[in-house]
């Protein structure tokens, strides 16, 4: 037997090693660090939504003038998401997270010096590169530091840190905007992730799976595994059997083969309409409420409530899918999002502000629950060999909906006011419900909840590594 054969036979499977054993304090700390980077992501990503009403008044410009700047940020997010996996595979998950945080932090700081919309648009595009890259990079870190039995919960908790960051941005904006103005909002808001990015340079370790694919860094991996209470002998050889199984993948045409065409088109429509609704809220909700006569601080509380509801909606819907399958939870959430928006058209904004804000919290609950858990359906619809392509294509259509929201939100608010804006949200979520009803391969209700967790885990891991 040759030395090569001996080394291959005795190689340590890093995937099996990580998926078994305790979830140690060191691993939990890394997951918390990754989650906090997503809190910063959601925080900086939504600051512009709170600042627009103030900028409109200070610069004397129309709402529609902001659409290109908002779209530039969303385009940057799409590019950042698409390139994050390539960067992480080339330079490591650690530097992908750190780089993303520093990019959107520094660009957000620079917006405080902007003297016009072109400058804001350029800086929002740069910030979008970091914002788009942070989520897939951070969820990859979470997935690769968490045992299989805990992975679903850990990744879901990391993803819902986006609306959590947006909620904190609303509280922050309500304090800073009235007293210090929009320039301080961006300067201070960008300084937080910059400081955090510098901290990550000191404390965030590299992913074990990334190190396992680079023999020159196996001594570093050996030391890292010792810190994770998974000691291996000095000079150990590593392999990753799960990655080898995923090397052979089908191409884009496979999305329309084997009876998958209907599900593919329906999922594309669902992602497009859902992200149209969600980003219409992220970008334009405070502006709509301010235009309807509410104070800037009160208007901002609408988006804060929307994000607050989104945190709980995403977590509860993920739990429901593991128990009851995906069809009815997602249909109920999308219908609930449409019904809430239509109901709010009958609420008097000035006399029933409390009901309105609570209604937006409920709308955020339904819309974000739908968005966060549609990835599980992608994981179930597509086999392993085409799952990454299927999820990435659905998300790409979703990004187009997000970009459209930059222009549609401004146009609808200008022409139809609050009523038109709410009807747009309601129609978008109704379209999501129809699209999800058309999908044939929903995750079935399962007697063993862990079976549902496998689908959700596959989806979130695919998002983490591919988008």
N, C-alpha and C positions, 0 to 999 in steps of 0.2 A: 504494500500500500504506500502511495506517495505521501510526501509531507502535506501537499495541497489537499489531498483527500482527507487526511487526518484532521487538518485545521478546519475544513468545511464541516466534517462530522461533529467535531467538538465545539463548534461555534455557539455562542450564547445568543439566543433569539431575543432581541431587545424588546420586541412587541409583547412576547409572552412574559418577559420579566417585569415590564411596566404594568401589565394588565392583572397581575397577581400581587398578593401581599397587601400590606396596610397602606392607607393613604396618609403618609407621614406629615408631620408639621411643616417640614421643609417644602413638600409638594403643595400643601395648602397655601403656604405663603406665596409661592410662585403664582398660583391661580388668583390670589387676591391682587397681586401686582398687575397681572394681566387684566383683571376686571377693572381696576382703578384706571388703567389706561383707556378703557372704553368709557368710563365715566367722564374722563377728560374729553374724549372724542365727542360724546353727545353734548357735553357742556359747550365746547367751542363751536360745534357744528350748528347750534341753534341760537347763538348770540345775535346773528344777523336778523333773525325774525323779530326779536325784541327791539332792535335798534331802528328798523325801517320807519316806524311811525315818527320817531324823533327826527330822523334825517329828512323825511318828507317835509316836515314843518320848518326845519332849520335851513334847508337848501332851497325850499320853494319849488320842488319838482313833483312830477306826477308819479303815481304808483307804477304805471307801466314802464317808466324809465328804469326801474330797478330789475325788471325781468331779465335782461341780459346778464347782469351781475350775478343774480341768483342762479341762472342757468349755467354760467361759467363755473360756479362752485360745484354744481351737480355733475357737470361734465368731468371736472377734475376728480370727483369722487368715483365716477365710473372707471376712469383710467387708473386711478390708484388701486381700486379693487382688482382690476384685471392684471395689473403688474405686480401686486403684492406677493402672489405665489412665486413668480419668477425671481423676485428679489430675495424672498425668504429661502428659496432653494439654492440660490447662488451664494448669498452672504450670511445666511443663518436667520432663524426666527428671532433671535435676540435683537439683532440690529434692524430687522424689519419693524419690530415694535418700537424700538427707541427712535429710529429714523422717522417713523410716521408721527410719533408724538412731538418730536422737535420741529418737524416741518409745519404741522398745523398750528403749533404754539407760536413759533416765530412769525408766520404769516399773519396770524390773528393779531399779534402785537403790532405788526406793521400797518394794519388797517387803521390804527389810531392816528396815523400820520397822513391818511388819504385826503386828497383835496378835490376829488371828483369821483364819479361813478366808474370811469374807466380804470382808475387805480384800484378801487374796491373790487371790480370784476377780476382784474389780474391777480390780486392777492387772494381773493376767494377761490380762484382756480388752483393756485398753489396750495392753499389750505386744504382744498378738496382732495388733492393728491394724498396728503397725509391722513385726512379723515377717512377717505375710502380705503386706504391701506391698513389702518389700525385694526379694524374689526376682524378681517380674515387672519391677520398676523397674530393678534392676541388670542383669538379662539383656537388657533393652531397650537399656541403655547399651552393653553388650558387643556386641550385634548391630549397633548403629548406628555403632560405631567400628571394625568389623572387616570387611575385604574378604570377598567372597562365598566365595572358595576356602578361607578360614581360619575361616569363621563357625561351622561345625558343631563343630569342636574347641573353639573359644573358648567357645561357649555351654554345651556339655556340661561343660567344665572349671569354668565358673562355677556350674552347677547342683550339681555334686558337692561344692562347697564347703560345702553344708549338712551332710552327714555328717562332713566334715572338721572343721567347727566343733564338732559334737557330740563327736567324738573328743577334741579339745582341751579341751572342757568336762569330759570324764571325767578327764583328767590333772589339770586345774585343781582339780576337786572332790576328787580323792584327796589333794591336798596341803592344801587350805584347810579342808575339813569337819572332819577330825580335830583340827586345831590351833586354828582360829579360829571354827568353827561356821557355821551356815546363814545367819545375818545377814551375816557378812562375805562369804560366797559370793555373795550377791546384790548387796551393795554394791560389791565389787570387780569382780564379773562385769558389772555394769551400767555401771561407770565406764569400762571399756575402750571400748565402743561410743560412749559420750558423747564421750570424747576424740577418737575416730576421726571422729565426725560433725563436730566442730569443725574437724578437719584437712581434711575434704572441702570445707567451705565455702571454704577457701583454695585448694584445688588441683584440684577436679573441674570440668571444663568442661561446658557444655551440649551436648546432642546436635546434630550438624549437621542431621539430618532435621527436628528440632523447629524449629531456627532457619530452615530453608528455607521453612517454612510461614508465617513471619512477616516480611513485607517490611521492617518497621521495624527488624528485627535483622539484616538482610543485611550491613551493615558488620561486625558482630561475627562473622558466619559467614565472611566473607572473611578476617578475621584468623585465625580458627581453622583454616581450610583451609591457610593459609600455614604455620602451625605443624605441620600434618600433611603438609607437602611436596606440597601440591596447590594451588599458587597459581592464582588467577583474577584477571582484570582488575578494577580498582577500578570500582565501580558495576555489577558483574555482576548479572544477573537470574537467579533460581533457580526450578526446578520439580522435582517428584518424580513421574516417570511411573509408578513402581510403585505408589505410594499412590493415584494416580488410577484405576488398573486395579482396585483393591480396593474402591472406593467402593460399587459395587453388590453388595449381599450379600443372600442369601436368609434367610428367617426360620426359626424353630424347627421348623415342620412339615416343612421340607425334610429334616430328619434321618431321617424315616420314609418318604421317597419314593425312587423310582428304585432299589428293592431294598436300601435302607440300613437298614431297620427292625431286622433281625436283628443287624447289626453294631453299631448304636447301643445296643441293649439289652445285648448282650454286653459292650461296652466299659464301659457304666455299671456293670455287675456287677463287672467286673475291677477298675476303679478303686476301687469301694466296698470290696471285700474286701482289696485290696492295701493301701490306706491304713489299714484297720482293723488289719491285721497290723503295719504299720510303726509306727503311732502307739501301738499297744499296747506295743511295745518301747520307744519313746521315753519313754513316760510311766510304765510299770510294771515294766520289766525289773529295775532295781535293787531295787525294793520286793519283787518276787517272790523274788529271790535272798536278800535280807536276811531275809525271812520264813521261808525254808527253812534258815536257820541260818548264813549267811555273814556275815562282818564287812562293815560299810558300805563300806569302801574296796574290798574284793574284789568285793562286789556291784556297785559302780559300774564295775568293770573289764569286766563283762559287756556293758554298754551301750557302753563305749569300743571293745571288740572288734567289736561289731555295726556301729558307725559306720565303723571301720577297714575292715572287709570291704566295706561299702557303697560306699566311695570307689572301690575297684578294680573292684567288680562293675559299677557304672554305666559306667565308662570302657570296660571290656572288652566289655560287652554292646553298647554303641554301636558299637564297631569291628566286632563280629560281625554286627550288622544291616547295616552297609554292605557286607559281603562275602557274607553268606549269606541275606539277607532276614530278616524278623522272626518268622516262624512258629516255626521250631525253636529259635532262641536264647531267645525268650520262654517257650516251653513248657518247655524244659529248665530255665530259671531258676526258674519257678514250681513245677515238680515238685521241683526241688532244694530249694527253700525248704520245701515240705511235708515231704519226706523227712527233711531235717535236723531239723525240729522234732519229728517222730515218733521219730526215733532218740534224741534227747536225753531223751525220757521214760524211757528205760532206763538213763540215766547217774546214778550216785549223786552227788548234789550235793556232799556233804561229803568223800567219799574220792577223787573224780575231778574235782576243781575245774578242773584244767588242761584236760582234755578238754571239760568243759562250756563254758568260756570260748572255747576254739577253735571249738567247735560254734556258739556264738552269732556268732562272726566269720563263719563260713561261711553261717549263716542270714541275716545282714545282707548278705553278698555277693549272695545270690540275690534277697532281697526288694527291696533297693534297686536292683539291676540291672533288675528287672522294672518297678519304679515309674518310674525315670528314662527308660526307653526306650519305654514304652507311648504316649507322645506322638507318636512317629514313626508308629505305626499310625494314630492319629487323622489325621495329616497325609495319609496315603495313602488312607484310607477316604473322606474328605470332599473334595469339590472346593473350589477357592479361595473361591467365593462363600459357602460354608457352613462352612468349616474352623474359623473362630474360634468360631462357635456350637457346633459339635460338640465341640471341645476343651474349651470352657468348661463345657458341660453335663456332660461326663464328669468333669471335675475337681470340679464341684459335688457330684456323687454321691460322689466320693472324700472330699470334706470331711465328708459325712454319716457315712461309715465312720469317719473320724478322730474325730468327736464321739462316736460310739457307743463307741469304744475307751476313752474316759474312764470310762464306766460299766461296760462289759463286763469290762475288766481288773480292776477292783476286785472285782466280783461273782465272777468265776471264780477269782481268787486266794484269796478268802475261803472259797469253797465247795469248790474242787477242788485248791487248793495249786499247787505247781509243775507237777504232772502235768496238771492241768486247764488251766493257762495254756498249756503247750506244745501240748496237743491243740488248743486254740483257734487258735493260730498255724498249726498244721499244716492244720487244716480250712480256714482262710481262704485259705492259699496253694494248697491243692488246688482250692478254688473258683475261684481266679484262673486256674489251669491249664485247668479246664473251660471257663470263660468265653472265654479266648483261643483255645481249640480251636474254639469255635463261630464266632468271627469268620472271615468268608469272604475278606475283602479284605486279607490280609496283604501286606506289602511282599515282592515276589518276590526270589529270589536273582538277582543281576545279574552279568554278566561284567565290567561297568565299575563299580567300586566307587563312583565319583563319583555315579552315578545314585542309589545308596542314600543317599549323603550329602545329596542334594537333599531327599529325604523327611524325613530327620532334621533338616536345617536348617529346613525349612518348619515342622516341629512345634515346635522350640525357639523359633523366631522368633514363632510364634503364641502360645506360652505367654508369651513375653517381653512381647508387646504387648497381650494380651487378658485374661489371667486375673486 
